[in-house]
Amino acid sequence: MRQGLRIVRIDQDDEPRVAALHRRCSAAARWHRYHRAMGDPDTYLGPLLSRPHAVHLAVQDPRERLVATGHLLPDDGDAEAALLVEDAWQNRGLGTRLLGELGRYAVGLGVREVYGVIHSDDARMAAVLHRAGVPLRTVLDTGGVTTVRARTQDIALALASSSTRRGRWRRRAGKHRVSESAVRSGVPEGGVQGMLRRPLEGASPTCRTPTVQDV
């Protein structure tokens, strides 16, 4: 995770780099992001990245290549959050970091709720939500798709709690180390729906600023 990665703001000027990320992603990764088969990214990224009042973030590697993106899209007082992580970079905490930073923007913008739409078999996204440390409301829609909603006031509380825990962790950093296997928590038995129904415990979003050095 300490590989010179940074979380940065992106916009329509970054469309070529975002398109390159999409082309490196597998069809399954794009399916879980958009919930349908997607064609040439040049045909749909322009409207997405130029959407008014939206927040677009990306994880950038030392070569300024984008390896993950996160979007906060205003929707009638609420906002939709959506993530895409390149296959080679999955299971490294990038989605959790991006979701936490999107939560900060949602709090700052004063939206009522943040929601996301995930497939019932999207175990990675379910794990990201489970680690978010925010109470969730879920609605199972048709076609095996679940809408997950969180109140912005709960996101603000989780972010504040996360900052407090990070302060304690830094004070103890010289005495303890966390193994990579401990960070990569798996999906508990029961699948995505079982995970989302469980009480949320443990880690909250761990983003710091839009220019995090050790994502």
Phi, psi and omega per residue, in radians:
M1 nan -0.343 3.102
R2 -1.690 1.291 -3.051
Q3 -2.161 0.501 -3.139
G4 1.240 0.390 3.116
L5 -1.397 2.619 -3.139
R6 -2.401 2.551 2.973
I7 -1.647 2.181 -3.059
V8 -2.284 2.710 2.982
R9 -1.350 2.474 3.069
I10 -2.274 2.840 3.090
D11 -2.617 -2.844 -3.059
Q12 -1.106 -0.399 3.083
D13 -1.168 -0.356 -3.136
D14 -1.651 0.174 -3.078
E15 -0.938 -0.742 3.129
P16 -1.019 -0.699 -3.140
R17 -1.236 -0.650 3.099
V18 -1.166 -0.703 3.104
A19 -1.094 -0.699 3.116
A20 -1.091 -0.691 3.066
L21 -1.048 -0.820 -3.141
H22 -1.028 -0.680 -3.105
R23 -1.234 -0.465 3.095
R24 -1.399 -0.330 -3.124
C25 -1.341 2.600 3.085
S26 -1.253 2.851 3.077
A27 -1.054 -0.616 3.133
A28 -1.148 -0.725 3.125
A29 -1.110 -0.749 3.115
R30 -1.183 -0.613 3.113
W31 -1.089 -0.792 -3.136
H32 -1.180 -0.456 3.096
R33 -1.347 -0.785 -3.002
Y34 -1.891 -0.180 3.096
H35 1.170 0.379 3.058
R36 -2.871 2.860 3.094
A37 -1.185 2.356 -3.079
M38 -2.023 2.448 3.122
G39 -1.596 -2.432 -3.109
D40 -1.117 2.094 -3.115
P41 -1.065 -0.385 3.108
D42 -1.105 -0.330 -3.092
T43 -1.513 -0.253 -3.080
Y44 -2.299 -0.208 -3.100
L45 -1.323 -0.524 3.129
G46 -0.999 -0.951 3.102
P47 -1.062 -0.629 3.137
L48 -1.119 -0.860 -3.046
L49 -1.329 -0.253 3.111
S50 -1.827 0.177 -3.121
R51 -1.113 2.261 -3.079
P52 -1.059 2.424 3.033
H53 1.160 0.112 3.103
A54 -1.388 2.751 3.060
V55 -2.017 2.198 -3.138
H56 -2.115 2.167 3.136
L57 -2.128 2.783 3.074
A58 -2.598 2.669 2.949
V59 -1.644 2.178 -3.068
Q60 -1.984 2.321 3.125
D61 -1.511 3.060 -3.081
P62 -1.040 -0.377 3.109
R63 -1.581 0.171 -3.135
E64 1.155 0.414 3.009
R65 -1.552 2.404 -3.138
L66 -1.488 2.286 -3.121
V67 -2.038 -0.104 3.089
A68 -2.841 2.621 3.086
T69 -2.331 2.665 3.048
G70 -2.418 2.446 -3.070
H71 -2.271 2.420 3.017
L72 -2.076 1.955 -2.961
L73 -2.000 1.927 -3.121
P74 -1.007 2.481 -3.100
D75 -2.628 1.508 3.023
D76 0.939 0.919 3.108
G77 1.612 -0.339 3.041
D78 -1.868 -2.990 3.086
A79 -2.651 2.422 3.061
E80 -1.616 2.360 3.044
A81 -1.882 2.388 -3.131
A82 -2.489 2.477 -3.081
L83 -2.237 2.603 2.974
L84 -2.471 2.156 3.134
V85 -2.128 2.252 3.112
E86 -0.989 2.455 -3.032
D87 -0.917 -0.768 -3.087
A88 -1.161 -0.276 -3.098
W89 -1.910 0.120 3.132
Q90 -1.297 2.792 -3.122
N91 1.136 0.475 3.086
R92 -2.102 0.160 3.092
G93 1.553 0.050 -3.099
L94 -1.148 -0.725 3.131
G95 -1.086 -0.707 3.115
T96 -1.096 -0.746 -3.141
R97 -1.140 -0.775 3.138
L98 -1.110 -0.755 -3.128
L99 -1.101 -0.685 3.088
G100 -1.088 -0.730 -3.141
E101 -1.204 -0.657 3.050
L102 -1.073 -0.635 3.085
G103 -1.078 -0.678 3.093
R104 -1.074 -0.755 3.123
Y105 -1.132 -0.689 3.127
A106 -1.063 -0.733 3.090
V107 -1.091 -0.784 -3.124
G108 -1.137 -0.590 -3.133
L109 -1.411 -0.247 3.095
G110 1.327 0.446 3.093
V111 -1.239 2.735 -3.095
R112 -1.313 -0.880 -3.099
E113 -2.445 2.665 2.992
V114 -1.932 2.353 3.139
Y115 -2.316 2.763 3.062
G116 -2.469 2.722 3.128
V117 -2.062 2.140 -3.091
I118 -2.278 2.691 3.041
H119 -1.360 2.622 -3.111
S120 -1.133 -0.348 3.132
D121 -1.751 0.202 -3.104
D122 -1.531 1.412 -3.062
A123 -1.144 -0.612 -3.127
R124 -1.121 -0.791 -3.133
M125 -1.161 -0.637 3.084
A126 -1.083 -0.677 3.116
A127 -1.153 -0.691 3.088
V128 -1.048 -0.799 -3.132
L129 -1.139 -0.662 3.140
H130 -1.108 -0.624 -3.135
R131 -1.396 -0.141 -3.045
A132 -1.211 -0.373 3.108
G133 1.223 0.470 -3.090
V134 -2.165 2.327 3.055
P135 -1.042 2.364 -3.075
L136 -2.101 2.572 2.938
R137 -1.951 2.301 -3.081
T138 -2.127 2.525 3.065
V139 -2.291 2.092 3.106
L140 -1.407 1.984 -3.141
D141 -1.592 -3.127 3.129
T142 -1.252 2.691 3.085
G143 1.325 0.380 3.091
G144 1.249 0.409 3.131
V145 -1.867 2.402 -3.121
T146 -2.034 2.296 3.004
T147 -1.679 2.194 -3.100
V148 -2.009 2.253 -3.069
R149 -2.203 2.534 3.087
A150 -2.389 2.395 3.085
R151 -1.292 2.446 -3.101
T152 -1.111 -0.573 3.132
Q153 -1.143 -0.569 3.069
D154 -1.249 -0.625 3.076
I155 -1.090 -0.737 3.139
A156 -1.078 -0.721 3.119
L157 -1.129 -0.718 3.134
A158 -1.144 -0.681 3.119
L159 -1.147 -0.710 3.110
A160 -1.116 -0.736 3.114
S161 -1.117 -0.684 3.126
S162 -1.083 -0.730 3.131
S163 -1.094 -0.684 3.121
T164 -1.125 -0.778 -3.139
R165 -1.146 -0.638 3.128
R166 -1.130 -0.626 3.087
G167 -1.102 -0.742 3.098
R168 -1.140 -0.695 -3.122
W169 -1.105 -0.744 -3.126
R170 -1.083 -0.632 3.128
R171 -1.184 -0.463 -3.132
R172 -1.782 0.095 -2.989
A173 -1.047 -0.538 -3.130
G174 -1.283 -0.230 -3.070
K175 -1.830 -0.335 -3.016
H176 -2.312 2.630 3.016
R177 -2.326 2.568 -3.137
V178 -1.894 2.224 3.132
S179 -1.330 2.723 3.131
E180 -1.072 -0.627 -3.127
S181 -1.151 -0.509 3.114
A182 -1.253 -0.541 -3.136
V183 -1.288 -0.663 -3.050
R184 -1.504 1.273 3.139
S185 -1.234 2.462 -3.111
G186 -1.614 3.140 3.118
V187 -1.508 2.181 -3.128
P188 -1.179 2.824 -3.136
E189 -1.028 2.417 -3.078
G190 2.034 -0.165 3.022
G191 1.361 -2.911 -3.047
V192 -1.092 -0.851 -3.107
Q193 -1.095 -0.673 3.097
G194 -1.093 -0.715 3.126
M195 -1.112 -0.802 -3.062
L196 -1.199 -0.402 3.128
R197 -1.459 -0.282 -3.087
R198 -1.289 2.630 3.016
P199 -1.046 2.423 -3.113
L200 -1.474 2.183 -3.136
E201 -2.271 2.849 2.971
G202 1.495 -2.380 -2.889
A203 -1.193 2.501 2.980
S204 -1.773 3.044 3.097
P205 -0.969 2.475 -2.995
T206 -2.054 0.340 3.053
C207 -1.211 2.672 3.073
R208 -1.951 -1.127 -3.140
T209 -2.438 2.960 3.110
P210 -1.146 -0.009 3.098
T211 -2.228 0.937 3.126
V212 -1.172 2.323 -3.094
Q213 -1.517 -0.538 -3.083
D214 -2.129 1.220 3.129
V215 -1.150 nan nan
